Amino acid sequence: MDKIKIWHNSRCRKSREGLKYLQDKGIEPEIFEYLKSDFDARELIEIINKTGQPLKDFIRTQEADYKALGLKGKDLTVEEFGKLASQYPKLLQRPIVIKDAKAVLARPANKIDEIL
């Protein structure tokens, strides 16, 4: 079976739902707790680009860091957001599930089926 990785926040209900969705399908993914581990901006940029989803889907606009950084109304590039999110990971929407050259923002969890 191909390796599957989930960018996960165990305190987030949607992220837990995504992990459970995979486990209910008999898949034990590699869990990357991105809030507890450093990650490279280039890795996140690559993952976002793999999804084909618009950048706005990945930005948590209700997050305190979003407001504190004055991001409202800014037209960020994926590269700019990747750099910001690597410094302020709470800006990143989750969970993100990656399988080989494909990735998906799993909101709702059944979007994971798009890459399985």
Residue frames relative to the residue before (quaternion, step in Angstrom):
aa qw qx qy qz dx dy dz
M 1.0000 0.0000 0.0000 0.0000 0.00 0.00 0.00
D 0.5188 -0.6398 0.4768 0.3069 3.55 -1.07 0.78
K 0.5271 -0.6410 0.4660 0.3068 3.52 -1.15 0.72
I 0.1051 -0.7773 0.6194 0.0328 3.55 -0.96 0.94
K 0.1163 -0.7887 0.6033 0.0224 3.53 -0.96 0.96
I 0.1310 -0.7785 0.6093 0.0744 3.56 -1.06 0.76
W 0.2825 -0.6923 0.6379 0.1844 3.54 -0.98 0.94
H 0.0180 -0.8662 0.4824 -0.1289 3.48 -0.22 1.40
N 0.0935 -0.7256 0.6772 0.0786 3.50 -1.28 0.62
S 0.3481 -0.7890 0.4689 0.1910 3.58 -0.31 1.25
R 0.6406 0.5239 -0.3304 0.4538 3.61 1.20 -0.31
C 0.6345 0.5369 -0.3120 0.4602 3.59 1.31 -0.23
R 0.4795 -0.6885 0.4706 0.2732 3.57 -0.78 1.06
K 0.6736 0.4946 -0.3066 0.4557 3.62 0.86 -0.90
S 0.6429 0.5136 -0.3206 0.4692 3.56 1.05 -0.73
R 0.6403 0.5043 -0.3217 0.4819 3.59 0.99 -0.80
E 0.6238 0.5327 -0.3394 0.4604 3.60 1.02 -0.75
G 0.6490 0.5185 -0.3167 0.4578 3.60 0.98 -0.81
L 0.6553 0.5006 -0.3058 0.4758 3.56 0.97 -0.86
K 0.6551 0.5048 -0.3081 0.4703 3.60 0.93 -0.87
Y 0.6046 0.5600 -0.3511 0.4445 3.59 1.02 -0.80
L 0.6662 0.4853 -0.2981 0.4814 3.58 0.92 -0.90
Q 0.6775 0.5007 -0.2964 0.4499 3.57 0.85 -0.97
D 0.6308 0.5311 -0.3299 0.4594 3.60 1.05 -0.72
K 0.6701 0.4515 -0.2867 0.5147 3.59 1.24 -0.42
G 0.5697 -0.6208 0.3672 0.3939 3.58 1.30 0.17
I 0.5453 0.6075 -0.3908 0.4253 3.58 1.24 0.35
E 0.1207 -0.7607 0.6347 0.0630 3.55 -0.85 1.02
P 0.1652 -0.8335 0.5198 0.0883 3.58 -0.04 1.24
E 0.5308 -0.5214 0.5321 0.4039 3.50 -1.36 0.14
I 0.2176 -0.7924 0.5606 0.1025 3.58 -0.72 1.07
F 0.0826 -0.7763 0.6246 0.0179 3.54 -0.79 1.10
E 0.1723 -0.7867 0.5876 0.0780 3.56 -0.39 1.24
Y 0.2311 -0.8549 0.4540 0.0980 3.50 0.22 1.39
L 0.6206 0.5290 -0.3606 0.4528 3.63 1.14 -0.37
K 0.7165 0.4324 -0.2378 0.4931 3.58 1.20 -0.50
S 0.7478 0.3298 -0.1763 0.5487 3.59 1.26 -0.28
D 0.4753 -0.6337 0.5178 0.3230 3.53 -1.12 0.63
F 0.0314 -0.7736 0.6313 0.0449 3.53 -1.20 0.56
D 0.5159 -0.6502 0.4790 0.2857 3.49 -1.22 0.61
A 0.5437 -0.6335 0.4433 0.3265 3.57 -0.91 0.89
R 0.6309 0.5474 -0.3406 0.4316 3.60 0.98 -0.79
E 0.6244 0.5357 -0.3415 0.4544 3.59 1.03 -0.75
L 0.6724 0.4851 -0.2987 0.4725 3.58 0.90 -0.91
I 0.6207 0.5396 -0.3400 0.4560 3.60 0.96 -0.82
E 0.6557 0.5116 -0.3022 0.4659 3.57 0.93 -0.93
I 0.6605 0.5080 -0.3079 0.4592 3.59 0.93 -0.89
I 0.6512 0.5058 -0.3218 0.4654 3.60 0.87 -0.90
N 0.6636 0.5028 -0.3068 0.4611 3.59 0.93 -0.86
K 0.6124 0.5580 -0.3480 0.4387 3.62 1.08 -0.66
T 0.6529 0.5505 -0.3290 0.4030 3.59 1.02 -0.71
G 0.2922 -0.7548 0.5293 0.2543 3.56 1.02 -0.76
Q 0.5226 0.6265 -0.4126 0.4051 3.59 1.29 0.11
P 0.5782 -0.5917 0.4173 0.3762 3.60 -1.11 0.52
L 0.6216 -0.5783 0.3902 0.3563 3.54 -1.09 0.77
K 0.6118 0.5899 -0.3577 0.3869 3.59 0.94 -0.84
D 0.5894 0.5872 -0.3614 0.4210 3.62 1.16 -0.55
F 0.7149 0.4761 -0.2383 0.4533 3.58 1.15 -0.63
I 0.6502 0.5335 -0.3089 0.4440 3.58 1.25 -0.24
R 0.2930 -0.7471 0.5777 0.1493 3.54 -0.80 1.10
T 0.1846 -0.8447 0.4973 0.0717 3.55 0.01 1.33
Q 0.6564 0.4971 -0.3207 0.4681 3.60 1.19 -0.29
E 0.4846 0.6803 -0.4187 0.3565 3.57 1.30 -0.05
A 0.5852 -0.6065 0.4153 0.3424 3.59 -1.04 0.82
D 0.6359 0.5349 -0.3362 0.4432 3.62 0.98 -0.79
Y 0.5991 0.5658 -0.3529 0.4431 3.59 1.06 -0.74
K 0.6986 0.4588 -0.2587 0.4842 3.53 0.90 -0.95
A 0.6660 0.5204 -0.3019 0.4410 3.58 0.91 -0.94
L 0.7015 0.4530 -0.2610 0.4843 3.59 1.07 -0.71
G 0.4200 -0.7364 0.4430 0.2918 3.59 1.29 -0.04
L 0.2873 0.8097 -0.4695 0.2036 3.58 1.03 0.77
K 0.4850 0.6709 -0.4463 0.3398 3.60 1.19 -0.33
G 0.8218 0.2087 -0.1900 0.4950 3.53 -0.89 1.04
K 0.5556 0.5905 -0.4020 0.4256 3.60 1.24 -0.09
D 0.2990 -0.7383 0.5825 0.1621 3.55 -1.04 0.85
L 0.0847 -0.8415 0.5335 0.0094 3.57 0.18 1.30
T 0.3777 -0.6563 0.5927 0.2745 3.53 -1.25 0.51
V 0.6563 -0.4815 0.3831 0.4366 3.57 -1.25 0.24
E 0.6402 0.5316 -0.3233 0.4506 3.58 1.01 -0.81
E 0.6572 0.4991 -0.3104 0.4718 3.60 0.91 -0.87
F 0.6716 0.4895 -0.3024 0.4668 3.56 0.92 -0.89
G 0.6148 0.5579 -0.3456 0.4375 3.60 0.97 -0.78
K 0.6653 0.4912 -0.2935 0.4795 3.56 0.96 -0.89
L 0.6597 0.5029 -0.3082 0.4658 3.59 0.93 -0.86
A 0.6889 0.4923 -0.2857 0.4488 3.58 0.85 -0.98
S 0.6217 0.5288 -0.3615 0.4508 3.61 1.07 -0.56
Q 0.6886 0.4308 -0.2695 0.5172 3.58 1.21 -0.47
Y 0.7745 0.1771 -0.0633 0.6040 3.57 1.15 -0.76
P 0.1066 -0.8689 0.4788 0.0660 3.60 0.53 1.17
K 0.5519 0.6076 -0.4114 0.3963 3.61 1.15 -0.32
L 0.5454 0.6200 -0.3921 0.4054 3.60 1.24 -0.27
L 0.6554 0.5628 -0.2914 0.4108 3.57 1.19 -0.58
Q 0.3910 -0.7016 0.5556 0.2150 3.54 -0.89 1.05
R 0.0643 -0.8071 0.5870 -0.0001 3.57 -1.09 0.67
P 0.6275 -0.0939 -0.7540 -0.1700 1.52 -2.45 0.61
I 0.2651 -0.7030 0.6302 0.1962 3.52 -1.29 0.42
V 0.1274 -0.7871 0.6019 0.0445 3.56 -0.85 1.01
I 0.1145 -0.8048 0.5823 0.0054 3.54 -0.84 1.08
K 0.0583 0.7564 -0.6496 0.0501 3.53 -1.05 0.90
D 0.8298 -0.1256 0.0280 0.5431 3.55 -0.49 1.26
A 0.8186 -0.2052 0.1756 0.5069 3.59 -0.77 -1.06
K 0.6523 0.4903 -0.3135 0.4857 3.59 1.26 0.20
A 0.0175 0.7732 -0.6339 0.0068 3.53 -1.22 0.54
V 0.0660 -0.7906 0.6082 0.0254 3.55 -1.24 0.49
L 0.3698 -0.6404 0.6173 0.2684 3.50 -1.21 0.63
A 0.2524 -0.8389 0.4730 0.0940 3.54 -0.29 1.33
R 0.4098 0.6445 -0.5208 0.3814 3.54 0.55 1.26
P 0.4489 -0.3523 -0.7564 0.3197 1.63 -0.53 2.43
A 0.7412 -0.4536 0.2783 0.4090 3.54 -1.31 0.35
N 0.6459 0.5467 -0.3455 0.4057 3.63 0.97 -0.70
K 0.4729 0.6479 -0.4546 0.3872 3.63 1.24 -0.02
I 0.5043 0.6546 -0.4150 0.3808 3.57 1.26 -0.39
D 0.5761 0.6078 -0.3759 0.3966 3.59 1.08 -0.66
E 0.5691 0.6191 -0.3779 0.3872 3.62 1.14 -0.53
I 0.7774 0.3248 -0.1862 0.5055 3.61 1.11 -0.54
L 0.5515 0.6185 -0.4009 0.3906 3.61 1.24 -0.07
